[in-house]
Amino acid sequence: MGTVVLFGARRWGISRGDLLLTAVLLLLPLAAVLALPRHWLDDGQLDALGITLLVLATLPVLVRRRYPIQALLGCIAVQMVYHALNYTHEIMLPVAIVLIYTVSLTTSRASTLAMVGVSVAGVLASASLPQDESIGAEVISPLGWFAVAAVGGQAMRLHRALLTETSERRVAEERLRIARDLHDVLAHHIVVINSHAGVAAHLLDERTDDPTLAPISQSLHTVADASSGVLAELRTTLDVLRGNEVDADRHPTPDLAGLARLVAVTTAVGVQVSLRVSGTSRPLPAAVEITLYRIAQEALTNVVKHAHARQALVQLEYDVDEVRLEVTDDGRGRSDTGSTAGYGIAGMNERAQSVGGQLVTGDGRYGGFRVAVTVPVPGAR
C-alpha cells in the first residue's frame, strides 16, 4: 500500500520530504491540542469539523513545489472558514508560514508581495468577524511571521542564485582552460600531421615511374583528409567551449549522413567496411544524430586499432519508436584485451545514456566484436 501511495505521489511531483512535512504539520498541532491544558488555548477546542478543516488547509503543502501560489490560496480560503468558526487559531500558523516561504523562494518578488498581501487580507478579514478579546495579538503575530517567511524565502533565493552564478563561472573558467590546452597542444600536432602527410603524398604522386608507391600515397592522402576533418571539428569544439557562435556552414556538426564518409575513410586505411541502412530514414534530434555518429566513429576506430579485422559492418535501423546502430567486425573479439581497454567503451556508454539510450558490447554472434546501441525517439509516429 505504501508503495502505491509513493508511486501516485511521484506522478504529481510529490517527494517523500513533502509527505513527511505535511504529516508533521498535521500531526503536531493535533498532538498539541490534545496534550496542552485547555486554558493554554484561548479558542474553541477542535471537533470533527475543525479537524477536517485543519486537514484541508494542510494538504496543499503536498503540491507547494509545483503549484506554490495555488497551494497558498487554497490554504487561505480554508483557514478563513476555520478562523471564522473560532477554532484554535495558533495551530494554523505554521502551515501558512511554510507556504509563504515557498512562494517567496520559487516565484518572483512581485508575486511574493502580492501573496503576502492576500494572506494579510485573509487575516484581517477573519479578525473583522466577531471574536473574543484576544484577537488583537492574534492578528499582529501572524503578520510578523508572514514577513519573516517572505524575507527568509527571498534570502534563500538570492543565496541559491549566488551559488549558481559561482558554479557557472567556475565551469566557464574550466571550459576556457580546456580550450586553451586543446588549442596549444592538440591542434598544433594535428596541423603538423596534416602538413607532413600532404607534402609526402604530393611528393609520391610525382613518382609515377614506381606503381608500388601508389598505395602509400593513397594512405597519406587519407591521413591528410582525416586530419583536416579532425582539425575542423576541433575548431568547432573550441568555439563551443569558448562560448562563441558556431558557423554551421563552415563547421557542420556530425550527423548520420556522415556515416558513408566515415565508412569510406575506414575502408581506405585497410579494413573493408560496409554500411547497411534499413527502415524508413527520417530526421532525428541533433543530439541523437551526433551521439550515434560518435559511437560509430569510436567503434570503427577500435576496429582499426585493436580488432585485427579484415571486414566490418555498420548497420543502421530505423524503427517506429527507436533507432538502432550496430558495428560488428570479424576480428579477435573480446579476447583482445585492447578492445575493452581505455576510455572508448566508457565514453560510448556515457554518450548513449545522455540521450536515453542503451549500449551493449561484447563478442559478435559469429566471432569478432559487437557494439550495439538503441536510442528511443519519442513522437516518431
N, C-alpha and C positions, 0 to 999 in steps of 0.2 A: 504493500500500500504506500509506504514511504517513497519507494522508487517511482511509483506512478505520479505522486504529488510533485516530486522533484523534476520529473520529465515535463509535466504540464507547466510547472513554474518557469522552466528554462525557455519554453516556447514563447513566453511573454517577457523574456528578458529579466526574470526574477532570479537572483542568486541565492545561495544559502545564507549569505550575510543579510540579505533583505528579509528572508524568512525569520532569521534569528532576531533581528532588530524589531520587527513587527511583534514577535512573540513577547519580547522584553517590554516594549511599550504598552502592551495589552495586559500582561500578567502582573507586572509590578504595581501599577495603580490599583488593580483589583485586590492584590495582597495587602497593599497599604490600607485600603478602605476596610478590609476585614480585620486587620491586625491593630490599627491605631484606635485609641479610645474615641468614643463618639464625640466628646466635647472638643477634641482637637480639630474636628471638621465642622465648620460653621454651617454647612449647607445640608441639604437633604441626603439621606442615605440612598444607595443605589438599589433599585429594584430591577425586575426583568427588562423593563423598557429602557432604563438607564444603562444597563449592561449592553443591550442591543445597540443603543446609540454610541456607546464607547467603542464597540467593535467596528461599527460602520465608519466612525471617524478615524480609526487606526488603520484599517485595511488599505487606504490609499498609499501608505508608506511602502507597500509592496511594489508599486509601479512608479515610484517617485523619480527613478533614474530616467525612465523612458518618457514619462508624462509629468514633469515636475509641477507645472502651473496647474494642470487639470487636477492633480492629486491634492494640491493645496486648496483649490476652490471647493472640491468635494468635501474636504475636511472642515473647512469653514462653514459650509452650509449645514452639515450635521451638527457641528458644535453650537451653532446659533440656536438650533432646536433644543439641544441638550441644556444649554445655559438658561434658555427661556423657561424650562421646566424646573429650574433651580436645583439641579443635582450638584454634587460636589465639584466645584469649579477647578480646583488646583490640579486634579489628575489629568485634565485635558491639555495642560500647557506643554508638556514635553513633546507631544505629537506635533503641535503647531510649530514648535521651535525647530524640530528636525526637518519639517517640510520647508520652512522659510530658509533654513540654511542650504537645503538642496537647491532651491530656486536661485538663491544668490550665487551658489557655486557653479551652476550649469547653464544659466541664462544670462542675458545682458543686464547691465546696470539699470537701464530703464525699466526692464521687466521686473527686476527686483524691487525697485522703488514702487512700482505700480502694485505689486502683490503685497508688499508691506502695507501700503495704503488700504488695500482691500481688507487685509487682516485687522488693521486698526479699526476700520469702519465696522467690521463684524463685531469686534469687542464693544465698541461704543453703542452699536445697535442693541446688543444684548444688555448693556448696562442701562439703556433707556427704559427697559421693561421693569415692572415692579420687582424690586429685590429687597433684601434685608439691608441693615445699616452698614455692613462691612464692604459694600460694593466698591467704595472709593479705592481702597487698597487693592482690590481685585482687578480694577481697571488699570491702575498705574503699573503694577507688577508685570502683567503680560506685555505692555508696551515697551518696557525696558528690555525684557527678554527678546522681544521681536527685533529690537535694534541690535542687540548683541549677536543674534543669529545671522542677521543680514551682514553686519560688518565682518563677522568671522568667515562667512562664506566668500565675501569679496577678497578678504586677506588670503585665504587658501587658494582662490582662483589666481590671484596675482603671483603667489608663490609657485604654483604649478606652471604658469606661463614663463616665469623666470627660469625654472628648471628646464623647460622645453627649449627655450631660446639658448640656454647654455649648452645643452646637449646638441642642438643643431649646429651651433658654432664650432663645437669640437669635431663633429662629423665633417663639416665643411673644411676645417683645417686639415683633417686627416686625408680627405679626398685630394686636397691640393698637394699634400706631401707625396701621396701615391702617384699623382700625375707628374710631379717633378721627377720622381725616381724612374718612372716608366720612360719619360722623355729622355732623360740623361743617360740611361743605361740601355734599355731595350731598343728604343728607336734608333739609337746610334748604331748598334750592332746589326739591326735589320738593314739599315741603309748600306752598311759595309758589305753585307752578304749580297744584297741586290746589285750593287755596283760591280763587285768582282764576278758574280755569276754572269751578268750581262756582258762584261768585257770578254770573259773567257768564251762564252757562247759565240760572240761575234768573231773572235779570232779563229775558232774552229770552223765556223761557217765558210771562212775564206779558204780553208784547206779542202777544196773539192777533189783533190787528187787522191785522198785517202777515205774510202767509203766507211771504214771502221770507226771513223770519228763522228759519224752522223748520230748514233745513239747517245754518245756523250754530249754532243751539242744539244740534242733534244732534252736531255736531263737537265742541263744547265739552263735552258730556256724555261723549263718547268720551275726550277728553283727561283729564277728571276721573277717569273709571273706570280708565283706563290708569295714571295717576299713582298712584292708590290701590293698584293691584296692584303697581306697582313699589316703592312705599313698604313694603308688606307683605313683599315678597321681600327688600328691603334690610334690614329689621329682622331677618329670618331669617338673612341673611348676617352681620350684625353679631353676632348671638347665637353663630353658629358660630365667627367669628373670636375672640370673647372666651372661647370655651370653655364657654358657658352651655348648659344643656339647652334644646332647642327643642320647643315645644308643637306637635305635628303637626296638631292640630285648629285651632289659631289661625293657624299659618303653614304650610300644606301645601306640600310640595316639589312642583315642577312634574313632570308626567308626561305620557304620551301622551294621556291622557284630556282634557288641557287644549288639545289641538290645535284642537278645534272652537271654543273661545272665542278662541284666537289668530287663527284664520281670520276669525271674526266681527269682531274688533277691526280687523284689517287691511282688511276689506271696508268698514268704517264710515269709514275715512279716505280712501276713493276708489278702491281697487284691488279689483276683483271677484275674490275668491279662492274656489276650490273645494277640497274635501277628498275624497280617494278612498282608501278602505281596502280592501285585498284580502288573501286568505288567511285563515287561522283566527287571530283575535285571541286573545292569551294574555298573562298577566302576564310581564313581563321583569324582570331585575335592576334595582334602583333606579338604579344608575349609568348603565345603558343608557338607561332612560327619560328621565332628566334630560338626558343628552347629546343624544339625538335631539330632545327638545323645544327645547333651547337652540339647536341648529343650525337647526331650522325657524324659530325666532324671529329669529335673526340673518339668515337668508336672506330672510325676509319684510320685515325692516327694510331690507335693501339694496334690495329691490324697490321699496319706497315712496320711499326716499331717492335712488336712483341710476338705476333702470331706465327711468323714464318709461313704465311699463307700464299697460295697461288691465285685463289679466287675469293671474292666476297660478293655478297648480295645485300642490297639496300631495298627493303620493302616498305612502302608507304600505303596504308589502307585507310580510306575514309569510310566511317560508319555514320549512322544517323546521329548518335549522341557522343561519339568519341572518335579519336584518331589514333592509329597505332603505327609505330615506327619500329622496324626490326632490322638489325645489322648482323649478319652471320658470315662466317668465313670457314675455310677448310684447313685451318692451321692446327696448332698443337693443343688448343683449348686451355682449360684451367691448369693443366699440368705444367704449363709455362708460368712460373710464378710472376713473371713480369706483367702478365695480363691483369693481375689484381693489385699490383704494387702502385705506390704513388698516390696521387690525388685525383686521377682521371675518373674512376668509377664513383668515388665520393662526390666529385663535382657534378657528374651526370645525375646522380641521385638527388642532389640538392636542387638542381635545375628542374627535374621532374616534379618534385614536391612543391616547388614555388608556384606551379600552375595547377596544382591539384592532381598531378599525375602519379603513376607508379612505375618504377623501373625494376626490371628483372634481368639479372646477368647470370651466366653460367655456361656449361658445356652445351653445344648445339645437339640437336636430335641425331645428326649423322656425323658427329665429330666437330672439331673446331670450337669457336667461342660464339656466344649469342648475347646480344644486347637488345632488349625489347622494352619499349616504353608505351604506355597507354595514357592518353590525356583526355579527360572529359571535355566536351564542347557543348555546354548548355545552350538551349534555344536554337539548335540546329534545324529543328523541324520547320 
